[in-house]
Amino acid sequence: MNVLAQVSEATGVPADLLGGYPAVLEAADATGRLPARDAIDELRASGASAAERGVPMRALVDACLLTAELTLTSAGAPALGALRRAVAAYAEGYEGAQHKALREQEAARRSFVDDLLQGRADRLAERAEQFGLRLAEPYVVAVARDAKAVVDGDPLVRRVEQALVTRFGSHNILVAARDGLLVCVAPGALTAATGEFTHHVRSALAADWRVGVGRPHRGPGGVVTSYREAADAIRLGDALGLRPQVLKAADLLVFPVLLRDREAIEDLVGTVLDPLARARGGPGPLLETLEAVFASQGNQTAAARRLGISPRAVTYRLERIRRLTGFSPDDPTQRFTLETAVLGARLIGWPPETS
């Protein structure tokens, strides 16, 4: 049995991966010269092939050492130098192939996330299975926003995903960066996933973080819808000045309904709130008072605490609003009209900023 056959049988490393290696050792042992560049390149290519064929690095190194043991007649410095360089070349090729595979996988992942969240359906269900997603069931998308945009390669993406995978398994969760947001896609039945996602966001991001959570929807198009709902929840929270840092699309359904008929909202805001523009100091303080009263469920004392003014000042402002607009938050019907108008004003940016 020749050397390569012996080594292959003993280590499990295919003989063809070691084809040029004994000759390198014998030449170095005979001439005292280190391997030439072309010999090193051949070994590096064999190392890459070993990685691609799933040969463990430990087995490859063992095969290199055993080949040297069976091939060399002496353990002189040139032969040992050749051994060292040969093993280094194998390792370099092996690691290069590993890094290339990781880069290709990451590129495939980015492409899949882009297609998934944009609704491009090119073999989407088939590709989703590679990442553990079964798009026939409902999925929920949560997104997190920070002052600093989250981008591909951000360690935060991998850290949050690893934490979620550790708890829920690798075939349930997808975490990625998209449009400056940290995105989490999870099965709708896995209700704890968005809470866990929020927990890690709270721990990792700055104080001004905010999370939006879409509703569960089925299929590739459902993921897109849930993603848009989650991102829109954050935008609505900013536009309306909402205090909660976690906003659920299911709790904000009235606002997309309002925005579908912008003309009607503009008419409502103009009819109900335009008279406030005649108030001394402008409409701003009166709008803030209405918002505080509505947020406090009509409790004027609580509203005063929110605003940092006296309850008497709140009472005065509400009376001023009643006189200017003809609407009072104390009347149930008028309260609804006022509150809808105030929300609409925030949504359309009324009153417009003056330069």
N, C-alpha and C positions, 0 to 999 in steps of 0.2 A: 504493500500500500504506500503510495507516495505521500509526501509531507502534507499537501493540501487536503487530500482525502482524509488523512489522520486528524488534521485540525478540524475539518468540517464535522467529522463524526464525533469528536470530543466536545466541541463547543456549540454545534448547531448552526454555525455561520456558513452560508453557501460558499463553496470553494471559489466560484468565479469572482467574489468580492475581494479575494486575496491573491488573484492571479499574478499580478506583477510584483507583489510584495517580497516573496522569497528571493527573486532575482536582485532586488534592491539590496537586501541584506547580504547576499553572497558577493555582490560587486564591492560593497563597502568593506566586507571582511577581507577580500582578496587584494584590493587596491589601496585601501586606507582613505578613500575619497567619500565624501558625503553625496547623497543622491542629487542628480541633476534636476533642473526645473521641470522638465517634461515628466520625469518619474513622479515627482511630488504632485504635479497636476493630475496624473492618473490615479494616485492614491486618494486625492481630495475628491475626485469624481466617484470613486468607489465608496467613500464615506457618505456622500450625498445619496448614492444608490441604496446604501444600507438603511439610511433613515427612511427613504421612500418605501422600502420593502418591509419596514417594521422590525428590523433587527435591533435589539437593545444595544445601547452604547457599551454597557458592561460586557456583553458577549463579544463585541467586536474587539475591545481592548484585550480581553482574555485570548482571543484568537491570534492577535498580533504577537503577544508575548509567547504563546505556545509555539507559533511558527518560528520565532527567533530561537527558542530553546532547541527545536528540532533541526534547524537549518545551520546555525553557526557552529563552527568547529572551535572557535575561541571567543572569549568575551572581551576583545580588545576595545579600546576607546573609539576607533572609527565605526565599528559595528554597532556599538551602543549609541553613538551619535546618530547613525542611520536609523536605528530603532526609534530613538526619541523623535526624530523629524518625521518619520513615517507615521507614528501614532498621532503626532500633532496634526499632520495633514489629514488623516482619517477623521479626527475629531473636528477639524475646521470644516471639512466638507459635510459632515453629519450635522453639525450645528447650523451651517448655512442652509441646508435643506429644511431643517426644523423651522428656522426663522422665516424662510420663504413660504412654507405651508401656513404659518400663523398669519403672515401678511395677506396671503390669498384668502384665508378664511375671514379675516377682518374686512377685506374689501368686499367679499361676498355678503357679509353681514350688513355692511353699510348700504350696499345696493338693495338688499332685501328690505331693510327698514325704510329706505326712501320709497321703494315701490309700494310697500304695504301702507304707509301713511299718506301716499298720494293716490292710492286706489288703482295703480297700474296692475293689471291682472295677468301678466305674462307668467304662466306656470306658478302662480302665487301660492296656491294650496299645496302643491308638490314641494315647493321651496320652503314653505312654512314648516313642514314636517321635519326638515333638517335642523330647525331651531326649536323644536319641541312644541310648536303651536298647532292646534287642531281647529282650524277655522270654521268647522261646522257648528261649533258651540259658541255661545255668547262670550264676548271679551269686553273688558273694561280698560280704558286708558286713563292713566293719571299723569299729569305733567307738573313739573316743578320749575319755578322761575326764581332766579337770583339776580342781584345787581350785576353780577358778572355772568356773561353768557356761557353756557355749557357747550363744549365742542367735542368732536371726535378726538379720541386719545386722552381726554381728561381722566385722570385716575379716579375721579368721583364715580364715573359711569361703571367702571369695573368693580369698584368697592361696594357700591350699592347693589349691583347685580349679584355679586358673590354672597352678600348677606342674605338676599332674598332667596337665592338658589339653595343656600345652606338650610333655610327653614322650609321652603316649599318644594324643592326639587328642581332639577334642570329642565324638565319638560313642561314647565308651567309658566315661566316668567321670561320676559324679554325686556331688557333695559338698554336704552340707547340715547344718544344726543340728537336733537333735531330742532332746527330753527332757533338755536340758542336755549332750548329747553331740555331738561332731563325728562325722558319719557319712559313710562313703565306700562307694559301691556301684560294683562293678567286675566285668567278666566273669570267670568262673572260669578261663578259659583264659589270662587276663592275670595270670600268677602274680607278676610283679614289681610290680604295682600296690599291693598291701597293704604291701610292703616300702618302696616309695617314700612311701606315705602315712605310715608309721611314721617314716621319716626326717624328714619335714617336721613331724610332731607333736613329735618329740624336739627339733627346733630351735626350735619356737615356744612350747611350753608349759613350765610350771614343772617342778621336779625330781620332783614326785609324780604325773606323768602315768602313764597306763596305757592300753594298747590291747588290745581284744578282737577276735578274728577268728573269724567264723562259718565254717561249711562251705559249699561251693558247692551251690546248689539251683536247680532250674529253675522258671521261671514266676513270676507275681506272688506266689503263695503262698510260693514258694521264697525270694524276697527277704525276706519277713516272717520266715520261719523262720531264715534266716541272721542277720538283724538281732537277733532274740531270743537266738540262740546267742551272738553277739558280746557283747551286753550282759550275759547271764548269766555269761559267762566272767570278766568284770570283777568281778561280784558274788561269784562263787565264789573268785576270787583274794583278794578282801578278807576273805571269811569264813574262808578257810583260811590266811590270812597268807602266801600264796605270794610268793616273791621276784621272779620274772621280771616285767618290766613289759609284756611282750608275751605274751598268753595266747591259745592257739588252742583253739577248742571241740573240735576233733578230739582234742586231748590230754587233755581233761577229761571224756570221755564216761562214765566210771564214776560220776561224782558225780550227774548227773541220774538215773542208774539207782538209785543208793542212795536218793535223795530221793523216788523214786516210792513207796517203802514206808517211810514215816516211822516207823510203828509198829515195824517190824522193826529199824530203826536204833536207835530208843530202847531197845528190848529188848537189843540187842547192847551198846550203851554202858552201860546200867544193869548188865548182867550182868558185863561185863569190867572196867569202870572205876570203878564205884561204890565198891569197896573203897579206892580211892586217896583218897577223901574223909576216910578215917580217919588219913591220914598227917599228921605234925606239919608245920604250915605249909600244909596244904591240898594239893589235887591239882595246882595250877598248875605248880610246878617239875618235878614228875615227868612231866606231860604235855609240857612244853617239852623235857625230856630225850629222851623217846621221839621227838618230832618231829625233833629234831636228829640222833638216831641213824639214823632212817629216811632223812632227807635226805642223810646221809653214807654211805648204803649199808652201814650197820652198822659203820663205822670209828669207834671210840670216841674216838680221838685227835682226828680231824677234828670230831667232835661236840663235844668239849670246847672246841676253838677257837671253834666257833660260839657256844657258851654263855658263853665267857669264864671257864671253871672248869678245874680240873685233871682229867686222865684218871681219877685215882683217885676223884674225886667222881662222875664219870659211872658208873664201875663200881659204886660204893656205891648210887647211885640206882637202877640197873637191878636190883641184887639186892633192893633194897627193893620195887620193882615186882613182881618175881617172887614174893616172899613174900606180898605183899598180894593179888595177883590170881591167882596160880598160872600166869601166862603169862610166857614168856621170849622176847625178840626173837632169841635165839640158835637157837631151834627153828624151822625153816622154816614149819611149819603154824601154830604159835602166833604167829610173827611176823606172818603174814598176818592173823590174827584181831585181833591188837593194833593193827596199822597201820590196818585197816578201822575199828576202834572209835575210834581217835584221829581219823581223818578225819571219821567220823560225829559225834564230839563237837564238832568245829569247825562242822560243817554245821548242827547243831541248837542250838548255843550252850550246850554243857555244859562245865563246870559253870555253872549260872546265876549271874549277878552278884548279890552280896548288898549291900544298902544299908547 
